[in-house]
Amino acid sequence: MRVPTMIVGADGDTVAGVTSHARPFYAALPSATSKAYGELNGATHFTPNSTNTPIGRYGVAWMKRFVDGDTRYSAFLCGTEHTRYATALVFDRYNQNCPY
């Protein structure tokens, strides 16, 4: 796998729990692949079915960075803007292999 990959899990997912799905999927990605894992705090399997600011924010930033190649969005994934936003209120955990 060489394609930059972001995985989003939900701490309250009882359908596809993070310990058997999202976390192992992230861990299986090669370290040479640009990757990120965000585990949403207070979220469920169905959280993406309605507006969710963190999913939108990180989804757009990831696509702009890796599909459009716009490096200005790196700060939202692992730089200053990410650090300001990615608090324990948003994510239970967030891992990445920055810089990218």
HELIX and SHEET records of a PDB file:
HELIX    1   1 ALA A   22  ALA A   28  1                                   7    
HELIX    2   2 THR A   47  ASN A   49  5                                   3    
HELIX    3   3 THR A   53  PHE A   66  1                                  14    
HELIX    4   4 THR A   71  TYR A   73  5                                   3    
HELIX    5   5 SER A   74  CYS A   78  1                                   5    
HELIX    6   6 THR A   80  TYR A   85  1                                   6    
SHEET    1   A 3 THR A   5  ALA A  10  0                                        
SHEET    2   A 3 LYS A  35  LEU A  40  1                                        
SHEET    3   A 3 PHE A  91  GLN A  96 -1                                        
END                                                                             
